[in-house]
Amino acid sequence: MVEHLLQNRQKVFNQAGLARVLDVSPSTVARIAEPLVKSKVLLFERYEKGMKIFAFNQEEPAARSLVEFYEKISRL
């Protein structure tokens, strides 16, 4: 999930859509997302009818460090 978010960091995702793309259950997405939201790497909003929306938080220093690391290992 983290890799997918890093590859698509300009996009906004809903929990069901992420689960579908990653071929996992929505509860798995929620479980993985929870520590990322707590560390502010992921932004989280709940919208109408309980829809959960996630976005990569590029302003957070930890998220920027992840991007830098991902870009470095991608070049290997």
Buried (B, 14 or more C-beta within 10 A) or exposed (E): BBEBBBEEBEEEBBBEBBBEEBEBEBEBBBEBBEEBBEEBBBBBEEEEEEEBBBBBBEEBEEBEEBBEEBEEEEEE
